[in-house]
Amino acid sequence: GDIGRPHDPVMRAPVTIEEVDYLVTESTYGNRLHDTNDPQPQIGKVINQTIKQGGSIIIPAFAIGRAQSLLFYIYQLKKTGVIPNIPVFLDSPMAVNATNILCAHKNDHQLNDEQCKRLCDVATYVNTPDESKKLDVQSMPKIIISASGMAEGGRILYHLKAYAPDPKSTILFTGFQAAGTRGARIIKGEKEIKIHGQFVPVRAHVEVISSTSAHADYQELLEWLSKFTKPPKRIFITHGEPESALSLKNKITEKLGWNCVIPQYQQTEVLN
């Protein structure tokens, strides 16, 4: 039920659908609106401030979609001279594969050939665990984009262990952080986080840029739904915290008068 957003820098806008029998939709931001500011200048500002301090920028990122958008922003920032030619590392096997797939299917996104090539070339791809570990002993300022996006697993945990204690460095979050995840706890301001059984102090700067989200907010979802020429028999609202799902259900009911269901775990529905 992930609809997408109308102004993504890489992916095309959601296709308009006029009629379906049943619809499954997400509700990640069912009770919120996105920041409308362009994220690119904000990312550039964070990078430059961190470089000036002699630190590194550590970005937990979702491997598919978010990592590629970040590479595009960084390419644009370098191209326009907003940031210096700082080393960039993409340290996620899945993100590397997804980026290669993006460049192999140039008709399925909105980047032209030149943009796609530059996006793919802007970062050094980190393939092996040994290559990943070497990043954490290198002292020069750099940007590391790594998964998982909520810091719940993956190679990002090793980078957080290395750089979270460094007051010169910055942890930059650009995606939704579910309640209870390490990412959410870091954003909340916890002074130490547990990684691999050890408590790691968080002395690095923590920055959050919310306008990069690939999930539509409730306004964008309502605009997309309003283009249907015939209401679905039922809408199943998924992929959201309980309060977000309920808020979206109420908004759809109030504005469109459609029949909405928030499925519960193992709930069965009959489609006819």
C-alpha positions as a Python dict, from the first residue, in 0.01 Angstrom:
ca = {
    (1, 'G'): (0, 0, 0),
    (2, 'D'): (299, 236, -32),
    (3, 'I'): (167, 501, -273),
    (4, 'G'): (477, 719, -309),
    (5, 'R'): (498, 1097, -337),
    (6, 'P'): (423, 1341, -618),
    (7, 'H'): (760, 1522, -603),
    (8, 'D'): (1026, 1256, -547),
    (9, 'P'): (1367, 1355, -691),
    (10, 'V'): (1427, 1013, -847),
    (11, 'M'): (1105, 816, -880),
    (12, 'R'): (806, 915, -1087),
    (13, 'A'): (489, 1049, -930),
    (14, 'P'): (219, 796, -833),
    (15, 'V'): (4, 684, -1124),
    (16, 'T'): (-356, 801, -1112),
    (17, 'I'): (-602, 515, -1068),
    (18, 'E'): (-967, 579, -1145),
    (19, 'E'): (-1137, 262, -1023),
    (20, 'V'): (-1061, -45, -810),
    (21, 'D'): (-1274, -295, -621),
    (22, 'Y'): (-1060, -297, -307),
    (23, 'L'): (-771, -76, -205),
    (24, 'V'): (-486, -127, 40),
    (25, 'T'): (-322, 200, 143),
    (26, 'E'): (-47, 295, 383),
    (27, 'S'): (-93, 537, 672),
    (28, 'T'): (265, 609, 782),
    (29, 'Y'): (193, 982, 787),
    (30, 'G'): (-182, 954, 824),
    (31, 'N'): (-186, 1222, 1093),
    (32, 'R'): (95, 1450, 973),
    (33, 'L'): (202, 1683, 696),
    (34, 'H'): (555, 1687, 556),
    (35, 'D'): (790, 1980, 578),
    (36, 'T'): (765, 2146, 238),
    (37, 'N'): (1119, 2284, 241),
    (38, 'D'): (1363, 2151, -19),
    (39, 'P'): (1581, 1897, 166),
    (40, 'Q'): (1886, 1951, -56),
    (41, 'P'): (2003, 2281, 101),
    (42, 'Q'): (1941, 2138, 447),
    (43, 'I'): (2156, 1834, 369),
    (44, 'G'): (2427, 2061, 231),
    (45, 'K'): (2423, 2273, 546),
    (46, 'V'): (2462, 1968, 772),
    (47, 'I'): (2748, 1833, 560),
    (48, 'N'): (2938, 2163, 555),
    (49, 'Q'): (2896, 2224, 928),
    (50, 'T'): (3027, 1877, 1007),
    (51, 'I'): (3323, 1903, 768),
    (52, 'K'): (3417, 2236, 925),
    (53, 'Q'): (3438, 2059, 1262),
    (54, 'G'): (3652, 1782, 1114),
    (55, 'G'): (3388, 1514, 1159),
    (56, 'S'): (3203, 1261, 946),
    (57, 'I'): (2837, 1241, 847),
    (58, 'I'): (2672, 907, 925),
    (59, 'I'): (2337, 854, 753),
    (60, 'P'): (2118, 553, 842),
    (61, 'A'): (1916, 501, 524),
    (62, 'F'): (1662, 263, 380),
    (63, 'A'): (1846, 62, 116),
    (64, 'I'): (1582, 92, -157),
    (65, 'G'): (1466, 439, -253),
    (66, 'R'): (1613, 654, 24),
    (67, 'A'): (1977, 567, -40),
    (68, 'Q'): (1938, 653, -408),
    (69, 'S'): (1765, 985, -333),
    (70, 'L'): (2048, 1077, -96),
    (71, 'L'): (2307, 998, -361),
    (72, 'F'): (2117, 1225, -600),
    (73, 'Y'): (2112, 1513, -352),
    (74, 'I'): (2483, 1471, -279),
    (75, 'Y'): (2562, 1460, -652),
    (76, 'Q'): (2367, 1785, -700),
    (77, 'L'): (2541, 1950, -404),
    (78, 'K'): (2883, 1856, -540),
    (79, 'K'): (2792, 1957, -894),
    (80, 'T'): (2685, 2305, -784),
    (81, 'G'): (2984, 2349, -554),
    (82, 'V'): (2776, 2375, -238),
    (83, 'I'): (2982, 2103, -69),
    (84, 'P'): (3346, 2006, -132),
    (85, 'N'): (3447, 1681, -298),
    (86, 'I'): (3425, 1485, 25),
    (87, 'P'): (3448, 1103, 1),
    (88, 'V'): (3109, 929, -1),
    (89, 'F'): (3062, 562, 80),
    (90, 'L'): (2752, 352, 15),
    (91, 'D'): (2786, 70, 266),
    (92, 'S'): (2491, -163, 216),
    (93, 'P'): (2490, -462, -20),
    (94, 'M'): (2117, -421, -83),
    (95, 'A'): (2153, -47, -149),
    (96, 'V'): (2440, -114, -390),
    (97, 'N'): (2228, -370, -577),
    (98, 'A'): (1928, -136, -584),
    (99, 'T'): (2141, 148, -721),
    (100, 'N'): (2277, -75, -996),
    (101, 'I'): (1921, -182, -1083),
    (102, 'L'): (1816, 184, -1098),
    (103, 'C'): (2086, 259, -1354),
    (104, 'A'): (2000, -51, -1557),
    (105, 'H'): (1634, 53, -1594),
    (106, 'K'): (1654, 412, -1708),
    (107, 'N'): (1297, 425, -1835),
    (108, 'D'): (1147, 352, -1494),
    (109, 'H'): (1247, 674, -1316),
    (110, 'Q'): (1285, 1040, -1401),
    (111, 'L'): (1664, 1077, -1414),
    (112, 'N'): (1828, 1133, -1751),
    (113, 'D'): (2130, 929, -1861),
    (114, 'E'): (2383, 1182, -1733),
    (115, 'Q'): (2214, 1221, -1394),
    (116, 'C'): (2189, 846, -1353),
    (117, 'K'): (2556, 795, -1434),
    (118, 'R'): (2667, 1068, -1193),
    (119, 'L'): (2441, 937, -919),
    (120, 'C'): (2593, 592, -953),
    (121, 'D'): (2947, 734, -956),
    (122, 'V'): (2915, 978, -666),
    (123, 'A'): (2987, 712, -402),
    (124, 'T'): (3236, 435, -347),
    (125, 'Y'): (3049, 107, -314),
    (126, 'V'): (3154, -90, -6),
    (127, 'N'): (3122, -460, -78),
    (128, 'T'): (3289, -666, 195),
    (129, 'P'): (3272, -653, 575),
    (130, 'D'): (3646, -584, 586),
    (131, 'E'): (3605, -281, 359),
    (132, 'S'): (3324, -161, 585),
    (133, 'K'): (3535, -193, 900),
    (134, 'K'): (3816, 11, 745),
    (135, 'L'): (3585, 312, 720),
    (136, 'D'): (3566, 330, 1099),
    (137, 'V'): (3943, 368, 1145),
    (138, 'Q'): (3991, 635, 878),
    (139, 'S'): (4021, 980, 1031),
    (140, 'M'): (3932, 1197, 731),
    (141, 'P'): (3585, 1356, 706),
    (142, 'K'): (3347, 1150, 495),
    (143, 'I'): (2985, 1063, 433),
    (144, 'I'): (2870, 709, 508),
    (145, 'I'): (2526, 600, 389),
    (146, 'S'): (2435, 263, 536),
    (147, 'A'): (2138, 48, 632),
    (148, 'S'): (1923, -14, 817),
    (149, 'G'): (1734, 313, 809),
    (150, 'M'): (1607, 284, 1168),
    (151, 'A'): (1944, 159, 1298),
    (152, 'E'): (1796, -174, 1402),
    (153, 'G'): (2047, -391, 1215),
    (154, 'G'): (2299, -399, 935),
    (155, 'R'): (2636, -233, 896),
    (156, 'I'): (2513, 104, 1022),
    (157, 'L'): (2543, -32, 1376),
    (158, 'Y'): (2920, -62, 1346),
    (159, 'H'): (2946, 293, 1214),
    (160, 'L'): (2730, 422, 1498),
    (161, 'K'): (2955, 245, 1749),
    (162, 'A'): (3252, 424, 1595),
    (163, 'Y'): (3109, 771, 1536),
    (164, 'A'): (2826, 825, 1787),
    (165, 'P'): (3081, 903, 2063),
    (166, 'D'): (3254, 1165, 1842),
    (167, 'P'): (3129, 1521, 1913),
    (168, 'K'): (3271, 1639, 1579),
    (169, 'S'): (3056, 1399, 1376),
    (170, 'T'): (2687, 1408, 1284),
    (171, 'I'): (2422, 1137, 1270),
    (172, 'L'): (2171, 1247, 1005),
    (173, 'F'): (1826, 1088, 996),
    (174, 'T'): (1623, 1136, 679),
    (175, 'G'): (1347, 878, 723),
    (176, 'F'): (1064, 769, 948),
    (177, 'Q'): (1175, 621, 1281),
    (178, 'A'): (925, 383, 1437),
    (179, 'A'): (867, 406, 1810),
    (180, 'G'): (1113, 200, 2012),
    (181, 'T'): (1382, 176, 1743),
    (182, 'R'): (1739, 289, 1800),
    (183, 'G'): (1685, 569, 1553),
    (184, 'A'): (1384, 698, 1746),
    (185, 'R'): (1575, 679, 2074),
    (186, 'I'): (1872, 871, 1933),
    (187, 'I'): (1642, 1142, 1797),
    (188, 'K'): (1465, 1155, 2133),
    (189, 'G'): (1798, 1252, 2288),
    (190, 'E'): (1910, 941, 2473),
    (191, 'K'): (2268, 987, 2588),
    (192, 'E'): (2368, 627, 2521),
    (193, 'I'): (2237, 343, 2310),
    (194, 'K'): (2294, -30, 2330),
    (195, 'I'): (2466, -185, 2029),
    (196, 'H'): (2583, -548, 2019),
    (197, 'G'): (2545, -575, 2396),
    (198, 'Q'): (2748, -262, 2472),
    (199, 'F'): (2631, 83, 2576),
    (200, 'V'): (2765, 344, 2337),
    (201, 'P'): (2763, 714, 2434),
    (202, 'V'): (2595, 951, 2190),
    (203, 'R'): (2804, 1268, 2171),
    (204, 'A'): (2770, 1329, 1798),
    (205, 'H'): (2532, 1594, 1667),
    (206, 'V'): (2194, 1452, 1573),
    (207, 'E'): (2006, 1607, 1281),
    (208, 'V'): (1666, 1519, 1136),
    (209, 'I'): (1540, 1614, 789),
    (210, 'S'): (1181, 1500, 746),
    (211, 'S'): (1106, 1634, 397),
    (212, 'T'): (1291, 1347, 225),
    (213, 'S'): (1025, 1090, 311),
    (214, 'A'): (905, 860, 33),
    (215, 'H'): (573, 807, 213),
    (216, 'A'): (285, 1037, 126),
    (217, 'D'): (142, 1250, 404),
    (218, 'Y'): (-233, 1257, 463),
    (219, 'Q'): (-287, 1553, 230),
    (220, 'E'): (-106, 1378, -56),
    (221, 'L'): (-298, 1056, 10),
    (222, 'L'): (-632, 1237, 8),
    (223, 'E'): (-543, 1417, -315),
    (224, 'W'): (-452, 1085, -478),
    (225, 'L'): (-771, 916, -355),
    (226, 'S'): (-990, 1206, -467),
    (227, 'K'): (-904, 1131, -831),
    (228, 'F'): (-1094, 801, -821),
    (229, 'T'): (-1409, 821, -1032),
    (230, 'K'): (-1578, 549, -828),
    (231, 'P'): (-1523, 463, -460),
    (232, 'P'): (-1372, 122, -378),
    (233, 'K'): (-1597, -127, -202),
    (234, 'R'): (-1356, -115, 90),
    (235, 'I'): (-1026, 48, 181),
    (236, 'F'): (-782, -139, 404),
    (237, 'I'): (-558, 100, 594),
    (238, 'T'): (-221, -54, 685),
    (239, 'H'): (146, 32, 743),
    (240, 'G'): (111, 293, 1015),
    (241, 'E'): (112, 344, 1389),
    (242, 'P'): (-239, 299, 1538),
    (243, 'E'): (-298, 672, 1582),
    (244, 'S'): (-186, 745, 1224),
    (245, 'A'): (-410, 474, 1078),
    (246, 'L'): (-712, 591, 1278),
    (247, 'S'): (-652, 953, 1182),
    (248, 'L'): (-636, 866, 812),
    (249, 'K'): (-950, 654, 839),
    (250, 'N'): (-1138, 947, 992),
    (251, 'K'): (-1012, 1187, 726),
    (252, 'I'): (-1113, 958, 438),
    (253, 'T'): (-1455, 899, 592),
    (254, 'E'): (-1513, 1271, 652),
    (255, 'K'): (-1392, 1393, 312),
    (256, 'L'): (-1490, 1109, 80),
    (257, 'G'): (-1746, 907, 273),
    (258, 'W'): (-1575, 579, 187),
    (259, 'N'): (-1585, 250, 378),
    (260, 'C'): (-1252, 208, 557),
    (261, 'V'): (-1117, -82, 762),
    (262, 'I'): (-806, -93, 982),
    (263, 'P'): (-723, -466, 980),
    (264, 'Q'): (-612, -627, 1303),
    (265, 'Y'): (-354, -903, 1333),
    (266, 'Q'): (-483, -1225, 1168),
    (267, 'Q'): (-815, -1061, 1082),
    (268, 'T'): (-998, -1227, 791),
    (269, 'E'): (-1193, -1033, 529),
    (270, 'V'): (-1418, -1174, 257),
    (271, 'L'): (-1390, -1002, -82),
    (272, 'N'): (-1686, -1045, -315),
}
